[in-house]
Amino acid sequence: MSKKDTDQLSQLKVLEVGQLSSSPETILARYLRERVNEFTFIETLITRYYKPGVDFLHVSHYKSGKLEKSFKHGANWAFLLRFQPTRRGLLYILCFALILISLLRVRTRFDLYIGCNLPYPLVGLIMRKLRLVRRVLFVSEDHFLVPEDVNMDAIFVRFLRSVDKLAYNSSDAVWYQSGKMIEAKERERFIKNHSIPRLLVPIGIDSERLKSTPPKQIERTSIGYVGVVAERMGLQLAIEALTEVKRKVPNVKLKIIGSGPFEYSLRQKAKELGLEENVEFLGFIGDKDKITDILSNCAISLALYVPSPTQPIQYTDSAKAKEYMECGIPVIITKVPEIALEIEEKRAGFAVDYDKGEIAKAMIKLLTDDEVWQECKRNVRQLAIKYDYRKIYDEALTASGIKL
């Protein structure tokens, strides 16, 4: 966005499209709806969370910060999404169509389109071509590697990579979440147009929500986890490490918030290791405040990403770690995402290798050493304040050519 075209944020009509219930998208929406003239937020459900009969597209339209209309789409199209091999592609095709239908209901031409993650920048670029929006901002949250297999998923990933390249070279500005991500884009020659502003914009935290739980309420032997229950999240090694932790902390408790395809295997592992009383599966919780209350009462938290060449978190920011920071609890994180290095440097927790002994040692240290634990709690709060989303977005929008 050139300086001669600079706009005043408060006068803009803004459309944001992103993932339903995703922390980065929701925080950006909260920032914008309080500051722009008109704001429309379209949230779409990604495939792995889809269940037949659910509305997979939600629309909210605000004017001067007040909700004017909201509606949902998708449940009536479940018959097209019954077959797993074609579900992913069809879901996005339906989302594209329903986005356009929704915009007809909103009846607004937009000054700024913000496409969070792929393939949604493509919608903005099409809208710009049709003169339904003036500018497109691409919030880049993923980097997809070239798939080795030949199947429907691989074909779709190749499509996403094509959209990614187009968005990186055709948007009016690009926000990316980590240095590793932009390095990967440059290494794989994604970037051809070097005149587009590309800005490092990490996931923000609402420091005003930063919890300060009284020491007496904190369950000193509890460990918290929130997120999808999948093999790549490393919970299997956390449960194995608990066998060592239990010798030092007999009443240790791992609280797992979330659900996913790996839950049954984890339940079996806990049972086989005699840890049924030490591992609590709380399932999916849709209430953000309830999640915050549970986590902030825990002593420590886990973000044990499994290191792998195909692990997507290595190229982006960790929403999970940021959520733990907002709850004011020390983090044990594997050295996979970039934020792990800062957590270690600022002594806001421990950055560890994906190793059972290292993980167990870090758990025991934080669960039994009050001095170290208190220091980490103080430091994690300071780190959370640094990442306040208001400061992050103020700086990013100004650098993208928009006056505050």
TAKAWO-V991622 format. One record per backbone hydrogen bond with DSSP energy under -1.0 kcal/mol. CO is the residue of the C=O (numbers start at 1). NH is the residue of the N-H. E is the energy in kcal/mol with one decimal. If there is no record, write none. Layout:
# TAKAWO-V991622
CO,NH,E
CO,NH,E
This chain:
# TAKAWO-V991622
2,5,-1.2
3,6,-1.6
7,403,-3.8
8,11,-1.5
9,12,-1.6
12,37,-1.2
12,38,-1.6
13,111,-2.4
13,112,-1.9
14,40,-2.5
15,114,-3.2
16,42,-3.0
17,116,-3.0
18,44,-2.5
19,22,-1.6
22,26,-2.5
23,27,-2.4
24,28,-2.2
25,29,-2.3
26,30,-2.2
27,31,-2.0
28,32,-2.4
29,33,-2.7
32,35,-2.0
32,36,-2.0
37,64,-2.6
38,14,-2.8
39,62,-3.7
40,16,-2.7
41,60,-2.1
42,18,-2.2
43,58,-2.7
44,20,-3.3
46,49,-1.6
47,50,-1.7
51,54,-1.8
56,45,-2.3
57,73,-2.6
58,43,-2.8
59,71,-1.9
60,41,-3.1
61,68,-3.2
61,69,-1.4
62,39,-2.5
63,66,-1.9
66,63,-2.5
69,61,-2.9
71,59,-2.9
73,57,-1.7
74,77,-2.2
75,78,-1.2
77,80,-1.7
78,81,-1.6
86,90,-2.3
87,91,-2.8
88,92,-1.7
89,93,-2.1
90,94,-2.7
91,95,-2.3
92,96,-2.5
93,97,-2.2
94,98,-2.9
95,99,-2.3
96,100,-1.8
97,101,-2.0
98,102,-2.5
99,103,-2.1
100,104,-1.3
101,105,-1.2
102,106,-1.9
103,107,-2.3
110,134,-1.2
111,135,-1.2
112,15,-2.6
113,137,-3.3
114,17,-2.6
115,139,-2.5
119,122,-1.7
120,124,-1.2
121,125,-2.3
122,126,-2.2
123,127,-2.6
124,128,-2.6
125,129,-1.8
126,130,-1.8
127,132,-3.1
128,131,-1.1
132,110,-2.3
135,113,-2.5
136,172,-2.6
136,173,-1.0
137,115,-2.5
138,175,-2.9
139,117,-2.8
151,155,-2.2
152,156,-2.1
153,157,-2.4
154,158,-2.1
155,159,-1.7
156,160,-2.4
157,161,-2.4
158,162,-1.8
159,163,-2.3
160,164,-2.7
161,165,-2.3
162,166,-2.1
163,167,-3.0
164,168,-2.5
165,169,-1.1
166,170,-1.2
167,171,-1.8
173,138,-2.4
174,199,-2.8
175,140,-3.3
176,201,-3.3
178,182,-1.4
179,183,-2.0
180,184,-2.1
181,185,-2.2
182,186,-2.2
183,187,-2.8
184,188,-2.1
185,190,-3.2
186,189,-1.4
197,174,-2.5
199,176,-2.7
205,207,-1.3
205,389,-2.3
206,209,-1.9
214,217,-2.0
218,220,-1.2
219,222,-2.4
221,253,-2.2
222,299,-1.9
222,300,-1.4
223,255,-3.3
224,302,-1.8
225,257,-2.9
228,230,-1.2
229,262,-2.3
230,233,-1.8
231,234,-1.5
232,306,-2.7
234,238,-1.5
235,239,-2.3
236,240,-1.7
237,241,-2.5
238,242,-1.3
240,243,-1.1
241,244,-1.0
241,245,-2.0
242,246,-2.9
245,248,-1.1
245,249,-3.2
249,252,-1.9
253,223,-3.1
254,280,-3.1
255,225,-1.8
256,282,-2.7
257,227,-2.0
259,229,-1.5
260,263,-1.5
262,266,-1.9
263,267,-2.4
264,268,-2.2
265,269,-2.2
266,270,-2.6
267,271,-2.1
268,272,-2.7
269,273,-2.0
270,275,-3.5
271,274,-1.2
275,278,-1.2
275,279,-1.2
278,254,-3.3
280,256,-3.0
283,258,-1.6
287,291,-2.0
288,292,-2.3
289,293,-2.2
290,294,-2.2
291,295,-2.7
292,296,-2.7
295,298,-1.7
297,219,-3.5
300,224,-2.6
301,332,-2.3
303,305,-1.3
303,334,-1.7
308,311,-1.7
311,314,-1.3
312,315,-1.8
313,316,-1.0
318,322,-1.8
319,323,-2.1
320,324,-2.1
321,325,-2.2
322,326,-2.2
323,327,-1.2
324,329,-1.8
325,328,-1.5
326,211,-1.8
330,301,-1.5
331,350,-2.3
332,303,-2.4
333,352,-2.4
334,336,-2.5
337,340,-1.4
338,341,-1.4
339,343,-2.3
340,344,-2.0
341,345,-2.4
342,346,-2.9
343,348,-2.5
348,331,-1.5
350,333,-2.5
352,335,-1.8
353,355,-2.4
355,359,-2.5
356,360,-2.5
357,361,-2.4
358,362,-2.2
359,363,-2.4
360,364,-2.7
361,365,-2.3
362,366,-2.2
363,367,-2.3
364,368,-1.6
365,369,-2.2
369,373,-2.4
370,374,-2.5
371,375,-1.9
372,376,-2.4
373,377,-2.2
374,378,-2.2
375,379,-2.3
376,380,-2.5
377,381,-1.4
378,382,-1.6
379,383,-2.2
380,384,-1.9
381,385,-1.9
382,386,-1.6
383,387,-1.3
385,388,-1.5
387,205,-2.7
388,392,-1.8
389,393,-2.7
390,394,-2.2
391,395,-2.1
392,396,-2.1
393,397,-2.6
394,398,-1.9
395,399,-2.2
396,400,-1.2
397,402,-2.2
398,401,-1.4
403,9,-3.4
